[in-house]
Structures are given as C-alpha cells and as structure tokens.
Amino acid sequence: MEKVFYNGCIGTQDGNDDFCEAVGIENGKISFVGSTEDAMKLDCAEKTDLQGRLVLPGFTDSHLHILHYSFVENTIKLFDCRSAEDVLKEVDSAARKRNGEDIPWLFGRGWNEELFNEKRYPLKSELDRISDTYPILLVRVCGHAAVCNTPGLEKLKKIKEFQEIESDVDFETGTLRENAVQFFYSVLEAPSLETVENLIEFGAKSLNEKGITAIQSDDLASLPGKNWRRIVEAYTDLAESGRLSVNVYEQCLFERFDDLKVFIGSGYRTGQSFGNFTIGPVKLIQDGALGARTAALSQTYENDADNMGEIIYDQKLLDEIVAYCDEHQMQIAVHCIGDRAMQMVIDAIERSPARKSNGKGRHGIVHVQISTKEIIDKMKEDDLIAYIQPVFVDLDMDIVEQRVGKERTKSSYAWKTLLDEGVLTCGGSDAPVDSFDVIENIYFAVTRCRLDGTPAGGWMPEQRLSVEEAVRLFTKYPAYASYSEDRKGTIEVGKDADLVILNKNIYREDPLKIKDAKVDMTLLNGETVYMR
C-alpha cells in the first residue's frame, strides 16, 4: 500500500453514513477503510497521523462557471462597489492604468444595485465619458443584466444574431438583458488556446484550495469570442497531459438551438470522457434572475404589476429542444429561478417522446428558487435533480420578499423540503456569482444565517439542513448527477482516492463556527494537489 491516513475521523458517506479511523490508498484508489489498529498492521510506505482531523470525500461543486470565474478574476471586479459612482471609478481607474496600451475592450463584473444607496444601474452616457472609442461591458453580479457604452452597442448591432436579441437592448441607457448579455461576448476578441489553458489551471488551483476535486461547470459560452471548440480543446489538452487538477463534468451551454445541433452533430455526447474532462449535460437557460426581476414567475412581481419576468424559450421550442436531447442521449440541466420557468421545463420533460429511451436521462433544474409544493412533487415524480446554491442565502434573503411577497417566499429556497420529499439535491455556488468556498456553503445550508450569524435562528429556519445533509450536497449526491457514483462521492474501497482533510470536525462544531474550518489538504487520485 502506498499511503495510509490514520487516527482520524473519516466520514465515509457510505450507505450507513459510517465513520472510521483510517483510510489507505494504492494506485489512485481507496484500498483500505477501517480502524487505526488495523491500519498500523499494513505494510505501507507513507503513514500520516491525522491527529483527529476530519476526512471527507473530495468536494464537488455541482454548478458554477469556473472558466468565467478565472476570466473575471483577471478583469475588473465590481463585487465590492456600493454605488454606481464606485463602479465608474473602478472602470475609469482600470482604463487609466492601461493608458498608452491598445485597449480592444474593458470588461467588469459583479455590481449589484441592491447594495447601493441609490438603487440604479450605471448608464451608457457615464461609460461613454470613460471611452467613446472601445467597448466597455459591465455585467451585473447575476450575469443576467449588463450595461455597455456606445461603441459596445455599435459592435453588438453588427452581429448576425442581432435581430434575435434586439428586444433585450435598451439603446438609451445601454442596458442589456438575458440573451443580449450572452451574445455580447461574441463581439469581443477570443483569447488564445494558451490563455484559455492558463485560465483553467488558475481556476483549478483555486478550487483545490477549497477542497474541491470535482466540478460540474458551464464554460463553453463563458469567454469572449464564444469559441466553444477552443475551450473543449483546452480542457482535453490539459486532461490528457495530466495537468488538470480537478475532475470536470461540463455543462454544455449554447444560446441557439442550431449551435447545439452543431455540437451534437460533431459527435459529442453526455458521458464522453477525455481523461478527467467529461461531457456532461446540455445546459439551457429558461429565465432570468430574481435580482434583475427577470426570473419567470406565475404571478407578477410585488409592486410591479406588469412584470412576470422573462422566458427564454417558448413552450413549443423548449419541447423540441428537450425531445432532441433525449433522442440524442444527452442529459439536460436547465436554469430556472422562477416557478413559471420550472413548470415549463417539467412539462417539456414529461412530453418528450424519447425520455424513457434516453440512457442519460438524469435531467435537472438549476437553482429551484421560487418554487411551490406542486413543483417539488413533480420533480420527485419525474426523478429530476435539484441543483441548489446554499450561498444564495447571504445574497438573497433581503430581496426575496420584496420581489415575490410573504406568501410565495414561504415555499421558496425550500432545500429541506426538497430533501424530505426525496428529490436528489446537489450543492453548488454559481461562481463567479458567489463564492465556491464549500465550507461556507455548508455553513449557509445548516444555519441559514449570514456570515455574521444574523438573523438569529436563521432565515426560514424550518429549511435548515443537518451537517450530514449539507455535506452530502457536495459529495455523494453530485456523483450521482454526473453518473460517477460508482467511482466518487463516498470513501469506500475501490473508489477514486479523492479526499479533503479539514482542520476541524464540522459535525461536532457549533453550527455558527462551521465557517471557520479550514482545508488542510486536498488529494486527487491519491496525489496531493493542495496543502495548507
């Protein structure tokens, strides 16, 4: 045996949720699970005393945008801005720092008008004062709204799909919504293959620091130029050369049905692997975001009598896309925040003629925020996966009731209900929308509190999870969602030796102190990819 970790608390996440004291590794696989006494009898080259520390299966983030996270980290970050003026100062400062350079465009992300004293978007006219020669695009924290300057609008008008998105563009204010935001990336110059690979490696290293060994990531439309072939090539190059330090299950997003057909026509299918990069589900976006008031609701927004949000695909086209995916053995994961969007997706899945013949039919709904009992019942009945983001407690608890009122809030963000009703539920972060720190995500799921411990007892405390339930969101359940439950998600003999070692036992901590736990070590296939 190559390695043994002993004298610890090993949370196996197996069928009995057993704890043991030691785990052994050989050839990248778990080869022993048992007591310290038995472990010390093994012939082993390397033995590590855990000194009581907690070991869990390597964490999985079941929905994020890691390539876009890396891109944003290397552009203008606007998450800490507290006014539109702050946003403009950051952008102006970035432009001045590059004085004399040939600037093809400026990009920033993360502003949130809900945090501003004056709750307004930046304006096109304000960005024009920074530059009237090159495009500036500033994307809201949610990714479903943005503002750009006049040169940006002029470039957007020239793309071939402009007529499809024109209704999502406000030319007076420079505001873009939904598909217009996504298509704007196509007017910007695409990064080189080397740059894409560097961004992936940067993101993977950041993930390892948080104990993450697997992700289900939406990347193919996440960079300027929208060159999905280059992104697939970058991932496969890194994976096949052993330079990808995280398992990637790609959630494949295409804004247009015709582009999806090209992808599938090129031979890509759910489950096709290139080393530790695997083609996952087709990712669809069916509505917008709650903060931007574009999530599709079955009733109007509070104090906004004409607004029920925005639908991306009408029912006929959505039915056609879902049926096409089933016919071609593709799993699907659909972004739905509002109940109207969720119901449309459920209807499309139930109507699909090829659903039962699809061997990759573990379909799911990403976010599941403004839900109802009827929708949750249907998700259980149809074996749909829920991809939730516990970290959104911190982001959303102050705005949900403002958007949908007290009654609809009661059945929303209903994670405990999802689990209790038997809906397989996976945890994620939606980074760069929010942090992919899994320990913090577990804290939010267990306490329903902000990081400062407020409100006392938690927001909607009846929806709090146990630590055991919260850990499964980021270990066992995502393995099922990615068809890898036979290899990952639990600590059992024969499974991949993907592990995370924490400095504190979060099962025994005061729930409000869970967030203080640190990742000491992360192992991928038995090899250390991070050590604190």
C-alpha positions as CSV (number, residue, x, y, z in Angstrom):
1,M,0.0,0.0,0.0
2,E,1.3,3.5,-0.9
3,K,-0.3,5.7,1.7
4,V,-2.3,5.4,4.9
5,F,-4.0,8.2,6.9
6,Y,-4.8,7.0,10.4
7,N,-6.0,8.3,13.8
8,G,-8.7,10.5,12.2
9,C,-12.4,10.8,11.8
10,I,-13.3,9.5,8.3
11,G,-16.8,10.4,7.2
12,T,-17.3,7.8,4.6
13,Q,-20.7,9.0,3.3
14,D,-21.4,5.3,2.5
15,G,-24.9,3.8,2.7
16,N,-24.8,3.7,6.5
17,D,-23.0,7.1,6.9
18,D,-20.3,5.2,8.8
19,F,-17.3,6.9,10.4
20,C,-14.0,5.1,10.7
21,E,-10.4,6.0,11.8
22,A,-8.2,5.2,8.8
23,V,-8.1,5.1,5.0
24,G,-5.5,3.6,2.7
25,I,-4.6,4.4,-0.9
26,E,-3.0,2.5,-3.7
27,N,-2.8,3.3,-7.4
28,G,-5.0,6.3,-7.0
29,K,-7.8,4.2,-5.4
30,I,-9.0,3.7,-1.9
31,S,-7.7,0.3,-0.9
32,F,-8.5,0.2,2.9
33,V,-11.1,1.7,5.2
34,G,-11.0,0.7,8.8
35,S,-9.5,1.2,12.3
36,T,-6.2,2.7,13.3
37,E,-5.3,-0.6,14.9
38,D,-5.7,-2.5,11.6
39,A,-4.1,0.3,9.6
40,M,-0.9,0.2,11.6
41,K,-0.5,-3.5,10.7
42,L,-0.4,-2.7,7.0
43,D,2.8,-2.7,5.0
44,C,2.9,0.9,3.8
45,A,5.5,3.3,2.5
46,E,3.8,6.5,3.9
47,K,1.7,6.8,7.0
48,T,0.2,10.1,8.2
49,D,-1.2,10.7,11.6
50,L,-4.4,12.8,11.2
51,Q,-4.4,13.7,14.9
52,G,-8.2,13.5,15.0
53,R,-8.8,15.6,11.9
54,L,-11.9,15.1,9.7
55,V,-11.6,13.4,6.3
56,L,-14.4,13.6,3.7
57,P,-14.8,12.7,0.1
58,G,-13.3,15.4,-2.1
59,F,-15.9,18.2,-2.5
60,T,-17.9,18.7,-5.7
61,D,-19.4,22.0,-6.8
62,S,-22.4,20.9,-8.9
63,H,-22.9,24.2,-10.7
64,L,-20.5,27.0,-11.4
65,H,-18.7,28.8,-14.2
66,I,-15.0,28.2,-13.4
67,L,-13.6,29.5,-16.6
68,H,-15.6,32.6,-16.3
69,Y,-14.6,32.9,-12.7
70,S,-10.9,32.8,-13.8
71,F,-11.6,35.4,-16.5
72,V,-13.4,37.7,-14.1
73,E,-10.6,37.4,-11.6
74,N,-8.3,38.8,-14.3
75,T,-10.6,41.7,-15.3
76,I,-12.4,44.5,-13.3
77,K,-14.0,43.0,-10.2
78,L,-17.0,45.1,-9.1
79,F,-18.4,43.0,-6.3
80,D,-17.5,45.4,-3.5
81,C,-18.9,48.5,-5.1
82,R,-21.5,50.3,-3.1
83,S,-22.7,52.8,-5.6
84,A,-22.9,53.4,-9.4
85,E,-20.2,56.0,-8.8
86,D,-17.9,53.4,-7.3
87,V,-18.4,51.2,-10.4
88,L,-17.5,54.1,-12.7
89,K,-14.4,54.9,-10.6
90,E,-13.2,51.3,-10.8
91,V,-13.6,51.2,-14.5
92,D,-12.0,54.6,-15.0
93,S,-9.1,53.6,-12.9
94,A,-8.6,50.4,-14.9
95,A,-8.7,52.4,-18.1
96,R,-6.1,54.9,-16.8
97,K,-3.7,52.1,-15.7
98,R,-3.7,50.9,-19.3
99,N,-3.0,54.4,-20.7
100,G,-1.0,54.1,-23.9
101,E,-2.0,50.5,-24.5
102,D,-4.1,49.4,-27.4
103,I,-7.3,48.6,-25.4
104,P,-9.7,46.4,-27.5
105,W,-12.3,46.3,-24.7
106,L,-12.9,46.6,-21.0
107,F,-14.9,44.1,-19.1
108,G,-16.1,44.1,-15.5
109,R,-18.5,42.0,-13.4
110,G,-20.1,41.9,-10.0
111,W,-22.0,45.2,-9.4
112,N,-25.3,44.8,-7.6
113,E,-27.6,47.9,-7.4
114,E,-29.4,46.3,-4.4
115,L,-26.3,47.2,-2.3
116,F,-26.3,50.8,-3.5
117,N,-27.9,53.7,-1.5
118,E,-29.3,54.9,-4.8
119,K,-30.5,51.7,-6.4
120,R,-29.7,52.3,-10.0
121,Y,-27.7,50.8,-12.8
122,P,-24.7,52.6,-14.3
123,L,-25.6,54.4,-17.6
124,K,-24.3,54.3,-21.1
125,S,-23.7,58.0,-21.1
126,E,-21.4,57.6,-18.0
127,L,-19.4,54.9,-19.7
128,D,-19.1,57.0,-22.8
129,R,-17.2,59.5,-20.7
130,I,-14.6,56.9,-19.9
131,S,-14.3,55.8,-23.5
132,D,-16.2,56.5,-26.7
133,T,-13.7,54.5,-28.8
134,Y,-13.6,50.9,-27.5
135,P,-16.4,48.7,-26.0
136,I,-17.0,48.6,-22.2
137,L,-19.2,45.9,-20.8
138,L,-20.1,45.7,-17.1
139,V,-22.1,42.6,-16.1
140,R,-24.4,42.6,-13.1
141,V,-23.5,40.1,-10.3
142,C,-26.2,37.6,-11.5
143,G,-24.9,37.6,-15.1
144,H,-28.4,38.3,-16.5
145,A,-28.1,42.1,-16.9
146,A,-25.3,44.4,-18.0
147,V,-24.6,47.9,-19.2
148,C,-22.3,48.9,-22.1
149,N,-21.2,52.1,-23.8
150,T,-22.0,53.4,-27.3
151,P,-19.1,51.6,-29.1
152,G,-20.3,48.4,-27.5
153,L,-23.8,48.9,-28.8
154,E,-22.5,49.6,-32.3
155,K,-20.5,46.4,-32.3
156,L,-23.5,44.5,-31.0
157,K,-25.7,45.8,-33.9
158,K,-23.3,44.2,-36.4
159,I,-23.5,40.5,-35.2
160,K,-25.7,38.3,-37.4
161,E,-28.0,37.3,-34.4
162,F,-28.8,40.9,-33.6
163,Q,-32.5,40.8,-34.6
164,E,-32.9,37.9,-32.1
165,I,-31.8,39.9,-29.2
166,E,-32.8,43.5,-30.1
167,S,-35.7,43.4,-27.7
168,D,-33.3,42.8,-24.8
169,V,-31.3,46.0,-25.6
170,D,-32.2,49.5,-24.2
171,F,-30.3,51.8,-26.5
172,E,-30.9,54.9,-24.4
173,T,-29.4,53.6,-21.2
174,G,-27.1,50.9,-22.6
175,T,-28.8,48.2,-20.5
176,L,-28.7,44.6,-21.8
177,R,-30.7,41.8,-20.5
178,E,-30.6,38.0,-20.8
179,N,-29.6,36.8,-24.3
180,A,-28.2,40.2,-25.2
181,V,-25.7,39.9,-22.4
182,Q,-24.7,36.4,-23.6
183,F,-24.3,37.4,-27.2
184,F,-22.2,40.5,-26.4
185,Y,-19.3,38.1,-25.6
186,S,-19.3,37.2,-29.3
187,V,-18.3,40.8,-30.3
188,L,-15.1,40.6,-28.2
189,E,-11.9,39.0,-29.4
190,A,-11.4,35.4,-28.3
191,P,-8.4,34.6,-26.1
192,S,-5.8,32.2,-27.5
193,L,-5.6,28.5,-26.7
194,E,-2.7,29.1,-24.3
195,T,-4.6,31.8,-22.5
196,V,-7.7,29.5,-22.1
197,E,-5.5,26.8,-20.7
198,N,-3.9,29.2,-18.2
199,L,-7.3,30.4,-17.1
200,I,-8.4,26.8,-16.5
201,E,-5.3,25.9,-14.5
202,F,-5.7,29.1,-12.4
203,G,-9.3,28.1,-11.6
204,A,-8.4,24.5,-10.8
205,K,-5.7,25.6,-8.3
206,S,-8.2,27.9,-6.6
207,L,-10.8,25.1,-6.4
208,N,-8.2,22.7,-4.9
209,E,-7.5,25.2,-2.1
210,K,-11.2,24.9,-1.1
211,G,-11.1,21.1,-1.0
212,I,-12.8,20.7,-4.4
213,T,-11.8,17.7,-6.5
214,A,-14.8,17.8,-9.0
215,I,-16.9,20.4,-10.6
216,Q,-19.9,20.5,-12.9
217,S,-19.1,23.6,-14.8
218,D,-20.8,25.7,-17.5
219,D,-17.9,27.0,-19.6
220,L,-18.5,26.7,-23.4
221,A,-20.0,30.2,-23.8
222,S,-18.2,31.9,-20.9
223,L,-15.3,33.7,-22.7
224,P,-15.1,36.5,-25.3
225,G,-15.4,35.2,-28.8
226,K,-17.7,32.2,-27.8
227,N,-15.2,29.7,-29.3
228,W,-16.5,26.5,-27.7
229,R,-14.2,24.3,-29.8
230,R,-11.2,26.1,-28.4
231,I,-12.5,25.6,-24.8
232,V,-13.0,21.9,-25.4
233,E,-9.6,21.6,-26.9
234,A,-8.0,23.4,-23.9
235,Y,-9.7,21.1,-21.4
236,T,-8.8,18.0,-23.3
237,D,-5.2,19.1,-23.8
238,L,-4.9,19.7,-20.0
239,A,-6.7,16.5,-19.0
240,E,-4.8,14.2,-21.4
241,S,-1.5,15.6,-20.4
242,G,-2.3,15.2,-16.6
243,R,-2.3,19.0,-16.0
244,L,-6.0,19.3,-14.9
245,S,-6.1,19.0,-11.1
246,V,-9.9,18.8,-10.8
247,N,-12.5,16.5,-12.4
248,V,-14.7,18.5,-14.8
249,Y,-18.2,17.4,-15.9
250,E,-19.0,20.1,-18.5
251,Q,-22.5,21.6,-18.6
252,C,-22.7,22.5,-22.3
253,L,-24.5,25.8,-22.9
254,F,-25.5,27.1,-26.3
255,E,-27.8,30.1,-26.7
256,R,-29.2,28.9,-30.1
257,F,-30.7,25.6,-30.9
258,D,-28.7,25.5,-34.2
259,D,-25.4,25.8,-32.3
260,L,-26.4,22.9,-30.1
261,K,-27.2,20.8,-33.1
262,V,-23.7,21.5,-34.5
263,F,-22.2,20.4,-31.2
264,I,-24.2,17.2,-31.1
265,G,-23.6,16.7,-34.8
266,S,-19.8,16.8,-34.1
267,G,-20.2,13.6,-32.1
268,Y,-20.2,14.9,-28.5
269,R,-22.4,13.0,-26.0
270,T,-23.1,13.0,-22.3
271,G,-20.5,10.8,-20.6
272,Q,-17.8,11.1,-23.3
273,S,-14.5,11.4,-21.4
274,F,-11.1,12.8,-22.2
275,G,-9.1,11.9,-19.1
276,N,-10.7,13.8,-16.3
277,F,-12.7,16.1,-18.6
278,T,-16.1,14.7,-19.4
279,I,-19.0,16.0,-21.5
280,G,-22.0,16.4,-19.2
281,P,-25.5,17.7,-19.7
282,V,-26.8,20.2,-22.2
283,K,-27.2,23.4,-20.2
284,L,-30.3,25.5,-21.0
285,I,-31.3,28.9,-19.6
286,Q,-35.1,29.3,-19.3
287,D,-35.5,32.5,-17.4
288,G,-33.5,35.3,-15.8
289,A,-32.6,36.3,-12.3
290,L,-34.6,37.4,-9.2
291,G,-32.4,40.4,-8.5
292,A,-32.8,41.7,-12.1
293,R,-36.6,41.0,-11.9
294,T,-36.3,38.7,-14.9
295,A,-36.9,35.3,-13.2
296,A,-40.2,34.0,-14.8
297,L,-43.0,33.9,-12.2
298,S,-46.5,32.5,-12.5
299,Q,-47.7,35.7,-10.8
300,T,-46.4,39.3,-11.1
301,Y,-43.6,40.7,-9.1
302,E,-44.5,42.7,-6.0
303,N,-45.2,46.3,-6.7
304,D,-44.6,45.6,-10.4
305,A,-48.0,44.8,-11.8
306,D,-46.9,44.3,-15.5
307,N,-43.9,42.1,-14.8
308,M,-43.9,38.3,-14.6
309,G,-40.3,38.0,-15.7
310,E,-38.8,36.7,-18.9
311,I,-39.0,33.4,-20.7
312,I,-36.1,32.5,-23.0
313,Y,-37.7,29.6,-24.9
314,D,-41.5,29.4,-25.7
315,Q,-43.1,26.1,-24.8
316,K,-43.0,24.8,-28.4
317,L,-39.3,25.4,-28.9
318,L,-38.5,24.2,-25.4
319,D,-40.4,20.9,-26.0
320,E,-38.5,20.5,-29.3
321,I,-35.0,21.0,-27.6
322,V,-35.7,18.7,-24.7
323,A,-37.0,16.0,-27.1
324,Y,-33.9,16.4,-29.3
325,C,-31.6,16.0,-26.3
326,D,-33.4,12.8,-25.2
327,E,-33.3,11.4,-28.7
328,H,-29.5,12.0,-28.9
329,Q,-28.8,10.6,-25.4
330,M,-28.0,13.9,-23.8
331,Q,-28.7,14.8,-20.2
332,I,-30.1,18.3,-19.6
333,A,-29.7,20.8,-16.7
334,V,-31.9,23.9,-17.0
335,H,-31.5,27.2,-15.3
336,C,-34.9,28.1,-13.7
337,I,-35.3,30.5,-10.9
338,G,-39.0,31.3,-11.2
339,D,-41.9,28.8,-10.8
340,R,-43.3,29.5,-14.3
341,A,-39.9,28.6,-15.9
342,M,-39.8,25.4,-13.8
343,Q,-43.3,24.3,-14.8
344,M,-42.5,24.8,-18.5
345,V,-39.4,22.6,-18.1
346,I,-41.3,19.9,-16.3
347,D,-44.0,20.0,-19.0
348,A,-41.3,19.7,-21.7
349,I,-39.6,16.7,-20.0
350,E,-42.9,14.9,-19.4
351,R,-43.9,15.4,-23.1
352,S,-40.6,14.2,-24.5
353,P,-41.3,11.1,-26.7
354,A,-37.7,9.7,-26.1
355,R,-37.4,10.3,-22.4
356,K,-37.7,6.7,-21.4
357,S,-35.2,5.6,-24.0
358,N,-32.6,8.1,-23.0
359,G,-29.8,6.3,-21.1
360,K,-28.6,9.7,-19.9
361,G,-31.9,11.0,-18.6
362,R,-30.9,12.2,-15.2
363,H,-32.3,15.7,-16.0
364,G,-32.3,18.5,-13.5
365,I,-33.3,22.1,-12.7
366,V,-30.6,24.5,-11.7
367,H,-31.4,27.0,-8.8
368,V,-35.0,26.0,-7.9
369,Q,-35.6,29.2,-6.0
370,I,-39.2,30.4,-6.3
371,S,-40.8,27.0,-6.0
372,T,-44.1,25.6,-5.0
373,K,-45.2,22.3,-3.3
374,E,-46.7,21.2,-6.7
375,I,-43.4,21.7,-8.5
376,I,-41.4,19.9,-5.8
377,D,-43.9,17.0,-6.0
378,K,-43.5,16.9,-9.8
379,M,-39.7,16.9,-9.5
380,K,-39.9,13.9,-7.3
381,E,-42.4,12.1,-9.6
382,D,-40.2,12.8,-12.7
383,D,-36.9,11.9,-11.0
384,L,-35.5,15.4,-11.6
385,I,-32.3,16.6,-9.9
386,A,-32.3,19.9,-8.0
387,Y,-29.0,21.9,-8.2
388,I,-29.2,24.5,-5.4
389,Q,-26.8,27.2,-4.1
390,P,-26.8,27.5,-0.3
391,V,-24.5,30.6,-0.5
392,F,-27.5,32.4,-2.1
393,V,-28.9,32.8,1.5
394,D,-26.4,35.5,2.0
395,L,-27.1,37.1,-1.3
396,D,-30.9,36.9,-1.5
397,M,-32.5,36.8,1.9
398,D,-33.1,40.6,1.9
399,I,-34.7,40.7,-1.5
400,V,-36.9,37.6,-1.9
401,E,-39.9,39.0,0.0
402,Q,-39.5,42.4,-1.8
403,R,-39.7,40.5,-5.1
404,V,-42.4,37.9,-4.5
405,G,-44.2,38.8,-1.2
406,K,-44.5,36.9,2.0
407,E,-46.7,34.0,0.9
408,R,-44.6,33.0,-2.1
409,T,-41.5,33.3,0.0
410,K,-42.7,30.6,2.4
411,S,-42.4,27.9,-0.3
412,S,-39.1,29.2,-1.8
413,Y,-35.5,28.3,-1.3
414,A,-37.0,25.1,0.2
415,W,-34.0,22.9,0.4
416,K,-35.1,20.9,3.4
417,T,-38.4,20.2,1.7
418,L,-36.6,19.1,-1.4
419,L,-34.6,16.5,0.6
420,D,-37.5,15.4,2.7
421,E,-39.7,14.8,-0.3
422,G,-36.9,12.6,-1.9
423,V,-35.6,15.0,-4.6
424,L,-31.9,14.3,-5.2
425,T,-30.4,17.6,-4.4
426,C,-26.8,18.8,-5.2
427,G,-25.0,21.8,-3.9
428,G,-23.1,24.4,-5.9
429,S,-22.1,28.1,-5.8
430,D,-22.8,29.5,-9.3
431,A,-19.4,31.2,-9.1
432,P,-18.4,33.8,-10.0
433,V,-21.9,34.9,-8.9
434,D,-20.8,34.0,-5.4
435,S,-18.0,32.1,-3.6
436,F,-17.3,28.4,-4.2
437,D,-16.0,28.0,-0.7
438,V,-17.7,24.7,0.2
439,I,-17.2,25.1,4.0
440,E,-19.1,28.4,3.8
441,N,-21.8,26.8,1.6
442,I,-22.3,24.1,4.2
443,Y,-22.5,26.8,6.9
444,F,-25.2,28.6,5.0
445,A,-27.2,25.4,4.4
446,V,-27.0,24.4,8.1
447,T,-27.6,27.8,9.7
448,R,-29.5,29.9,7.0
449,C,-27.6,32.8,8.5
450,R,-25.3,35.4,7.1
451,L,-21.6,35.1,7.9
452,D,-22.1,37.4,10.9
453,G,-24.6,35.0,12.4
454,T,-27.8,37.0,11.6
455,P,-30.7,36.7,11.7
456,A,-30.7,34.8,15.0
457,G,-32.0,31.3,14.3
458,G,-31.7,31.7,10.6
459,W,-33.8,32.9,7.7
460,M,-36.7,30.5,7.2
461,P,-35.2,28.2,9.9
462,E,-37.6,25.3,9.0
463,Q,-35.4,24.9,5.9
464,R,-32.1,24.4,7.7
465,L,-30.2,21.2,7.0
466,S,-28.3,19.0,9.3
467,V,-24.5,18.8,8.8
468,E,-24.9,15.3,7.4
469,E,-27.4,16.5,4.8
470,A,-25.3,19.5,3.8
471,V,-22.2,17.5,3.3
472,R,-24.0,15.1,1.0
473,L,-24.9,18.1,-1.2
474,F,-21.3,18.5,-2.0
475,T,-20.1,14.8,-2.1
476,K,-22.4,11.9,-2.6
477,Y,-25.3,13.4,-4.5
478,P,-23.3,15.3,-7.2
479,A,-21.6,12.0,-8.0
480,Y,-25.0,10.5,-8.9
481,A,-25.8,13.6,-11.0
482,S,-22.6,13.1,-13.1
483,Y,-23.0,9.3,-13.5
484,S,-19.9,8.7,-11.4
485,E,-21.4,7.3,-8.2
486,D,-19.5,4.0,-8.8
487,R,-16.2,5.9,-8.5
488,K,-16.7,9.0,-6.5
489,G,-18.7,10.7,-3.7
490,T,-18.0,8.3,-0.9
491,I,-15.0,6.8,0.9
492,E,-15.2,3.1,0.0
493,V,-12.7,0.5,-1.1
494,G,-12.3,0.6,-4.9
495,K,-13.4,4.2,-5.3
496,D,-11.1,7.1,-6.5
497,A,-8.9,8.4,-3.7
498,D,-10.3,12.0,-4.0
499,L,-10.2,13.3,-0.4
500,V,-10.3,16.5,1.6
501,I,-8.8,16.9,5.1
502,L,-10.2,19.6,7.4
503,N,-8.6,21.1,10.5
504,K,-11.9,20.9,12.4
505,N,-14.7,18.3,12.7
506,I,-17.7,20.3,11.4
507,Y,-20.0,17.6,12.7
508,R,-19.1,18.5,16.3
509,E,-18.7,22.3,15.9
510,D,-21.2,24.9,16.9
511,P,-23.0,25.4,13.6
512,L,-22.2,29.1,13.7
513,K,-18.5,28.2,13.8
514,I,-18.6,25.8,10.8
515,K,-17.4,28.6,8.5
516,D,-14.1,28.9,10.5
517,A,-13.0,25.4,9.4
518,K,-10.1,25.3,7.0
519,V,-9.0,22.8,4.3
520,D,-5.6,21.3,5.3
521,M,-5.1,19.0,2.4
522,T,-6.8,18.0,-0.9
523,L,-6.0,14.8,-2.7
524,L,-7.0,13.9,-6.3
525,N,-6.5,10.2,-7.2
526,G,-4.3,9.9,-4.1
527,E,-2.0,12.7,-5.0
528,T,-1.8,15.9,-3.0
529,V,-3.0,18.9,-5.1
530,Y,-3.2,21.3,-2.2
531,M,-1.7,21.6,1.3
532,R,-2.2,24.5,3.7
